[in-house]
Amino acid sequence: MSPNLHATRIMLADDHAVVRLGLRLLLEGAGATVVGEAESGETASRMYGALDPDVLVMDISMPGIGGLGALERILNHAPKARVLMLSAHSDDIMPTRALRMGARGYLCKRAAPDEFLRAVAAVAKDQRYIDPELAAALALAQLSKSSSPVETLSEKELAVFLQLASGRSVQQVAEDFRLSPSTVGTHLYHIKQKLNVQNAAELALVALRNGMIDV
C-alpha cells in the first residue's frame, strides 16, 4: 500500500522535464502538492528559501553546481532542510557524501514507484532513508579499508571534480561556484595530486570507473 502524502509540500529539482513530470504525477497521485520545480542546482538553491517545502527531491547530477553543490548551499541557509537525493548511479561514493553532508535520504532512479513514495514519506517525517539496494554496499564501504581515492577529496574538491570530469572548463566551474579561476585551479591541482591523474581525460576516466558520470 502506497503511503499517503496528503498536505505534504514537495519541491522537485531535476534537469530533465520528463523526469520531473513523472515524479509530479506520482506525488500528486499520493496526495502531495508539488510547490515548485527547478532544472539546475543554482535554481534549486534560490527557490528553496522562498518555497520552504516539506521535502526537496533533488537529482545529484545536474548542470552547473549540481545536486551536491545545491545541497551544500541549501543546508548552509536551512540546516533542517529535508532533502531526498536521487541518482541514476548505484555507486557508494555519492550517497556516502550526500548523507554525510546532511541529506536525509538517497534513492536510485531505477527504484519502483512505491519505493520512491516511501522514501519521500520517510524524509517528510525527518527520518533517514537509504535505497535498500545501496544499504549493503554502503555498509561494506564503511567497513572496507580499501576505499576509492575519490573518498580522499574534500566536499568542495568533489564538487569541482565532478564538473571538470563532465567536460566543463575551469572558467565555467569558477562561474558556477562563484569562485575565482585561480581558486578552481588550486582545487584542480589538489585533485590531481590526490587521484594521481594528469589531465581532464584521466579525471573523466576516474569518474566513469566510479559510476559518477554517464558515458
ZAMARGU-4260 file (C-alpha; in steps of 0.2 Angstrom, whole numbers, plus 5000, padded with zeros to 4 digits):
<rodrens>
0) 5000/5000/5000 | 5007/5017/4995 | 5010/5030/5008 | 4998/5044/5010 | 5007/5061/5007
5) 4991/5072/5009 | 4996/5090/5013 | 5015/5087/5010 | 5023/5101/5000 | 5036/5095/4989
10) 5049/5104/4978 | 5057/5095/4963 | 5075/5098/4956 | 5080/5088/4940 | 5087/5094/4924
15) 5075/5083/4914 | 5057/5089/4912 | 5050/5072/4908 | 5058/5065/4924 | 5050/5080/4934
20) 5033/5076/4926 | 5034/5058/4931 | 5039/5062/4949 | 5025/5075/4950 | 5012/5063/4944
25) 5017/5050/4957 | 5017/5063/4971 | 5001/5071/4967 | 4993/5054/4965 | 4998/5050/4983
30) 4991/5067/4989 | 5006/5078/4989 | 5007/5095/4982 | 5022/5100/4971 | 5025/5118/4975
35) 5040/5121/4963 | 5052/5114/4950 | 5070/5118/4947 | 5081/5112/4932 | 5098/5116/4940
40) 5107/5116/4957 | 5108/5135/4956 | 5089/5137/4953 | 5085/5124/4967 | 5096/5134/4980
45) 5087/5150/4975 | 5070/5143/4975 | 5071/5133/4991 | 5071/5148/5003 | 5056/5156/4995
50) 5046/5140/4994 | 5051/5132/5011 | 5045/5114/5005 | 5042/5100/5017 | 5054/5089/5006
55) 5066/5093/4992 | 5068/5079/4980 | 5084/5083/4970 | 5094/5074/4957 | 5113/5073/4961
60) 5118/5075/4943 | 5113/5092/4936 | 5121/5106/4926 | 5131/5119/4935 | 5135/5116/4953
65) 5125/5100/4953 | 5115/5092/4967 | 5129/5091/4979 | 5133/5110/4977 | 5115/5114/4979
70) 5113/5103/4994 | 5128/5112/5002 | 5121/5129/4999 | 5103/5125/5005 | 5109/5117/5021
75) 5121/5132/5024 | 5105/5143/5025 | 5092/5130/5031 | 5101/5117/5041 | 5085/5107/5045
80) 5080/5105/5026 | 5074/5088/5022 | 5082/5083/5006 | 5080/5066/4996 | 5094/5064/4983
85) 5090/5054/4968 | 5104/5047/4956 | 5105/5036/4941 | 5120/5028/4948 | 5122/5014/4961
90) 5140/5018/4967 | 5143/5020/4986 | 5153/5036/4985 | 5140/5049/4981 | 5127/5043/4993
95) 5140/5042/5007 | 5145/5060/5003 | 5127/5066/5001 | 5122/5058/5018 | 5137/5065/5026
100) 5133/5082/5020 | 5116/5081/5028 | 5104/5074/5015 | 5090/5064/5024 | 5088/5051/5010
105) 5096/5044/4995 | 5087/5033/4981 | 5092/5026/4964 | 5081/5032/4950 | 5078/5014/4945
110) 5068/5011/4961 | 5050/5006/4960 | 5037/5020/4961 | 5031/5014/4978 | 5049/5014/4984
115) 5050/5032/4979 | 5035/5037/4988 | 5040/5028/5004 | 5057/5037/5003 | 5048/5054/5002
120) 5036/5049/5016 | 5051/5045/5027 | 5061/5060/5023 | 5045/5071/5026 | 5045/5064/5044
125) 5063/5068/5046 | 5068/5050/5045 | 5084/5044/5036 | 5080/5034/5021 | 5093/5024/5011
130) 5089/5014/4995 | 5088/4996/5000 | 5100/4991/4985 | 5113/5003/4992 | 5112/4999/5010
135) 5123/4984/5009 | 5136/4992/4998 | 5136/5007/5010 | 5139/4996/5025 | 5153/4987/5016
140) 5161/5003/5011 | 5161/5009/5029 | 5170/4993/5034 | 5182/4991/5020 | 5199/4999/5022
145) 5202/5000/5003 | 5191/5015/4999 | 5191/5024/4982 | 5204/5038/4980 | 5189/5049/4977
150) 5185/5047/4995 | 5200/5057/4999 | 5193/5073/4991 | 5185/5087/5001 | 5167/5091/4998
155) 5172/5106/4988 | 5185/5096/4978 | 5172/5083/4975 | 5160/5096/4968 | 5174/5103/4957
160) 5180/5086/4951 | 5163/5081/4945 | 5161/5096/4935 | 5178/5095/4927 | 5176/5077/4924
165) 5160/5081/4915 | 5169/5092/4902 | 5167/5109/4910 | 5181/5121/4909 | 5190/5129/4924
170) 5182/5146/4919 | 5165/5138/4918 | 5167/5130/4935 | 5173/5146/4943 | 5157/5155/4937
175) 5146/5141/4943 | 5153/5140/4960 | 5156/5159/4962 | 5175/5156/4964 | 5190/5164/4955
180) 5198/5154/4942 | 5214/5153/4952 | 5204/5145/4967 | 5197/5132/4955 | 5215/5129/4948
185) 5221/5126/4966 | 5207/5114/4969 | 5211/5105/4952 | 5230/5104/4957 | 5225/5096/4974
190) 5213/5084/4965 | 5226/5079/4953 | 5238/5075/4967 | 5226/5065/4977 | 5219/5055/4962
195) 5236/5053/4954 | 5230/5060/4937 | 5237/5071/4924 | 5223/5078/4913 | 5205/5080/4910
200) 5203/5064/4901 | 5210/5054/4916 | 5199/5064/4928 | 5184/5058/4917 | 5190/5040/4917
205) 5191/5040/4936 | 5173/5047/4937 | 5167/5034/4925 | 5176/5020/4934 | 5167/5025/4950
210) 5150/5027/4942 | 5149/5045/4945 | 5146/5052/4927 | 5137/5045/4912 | 5147/5040/4896
</rodrens>
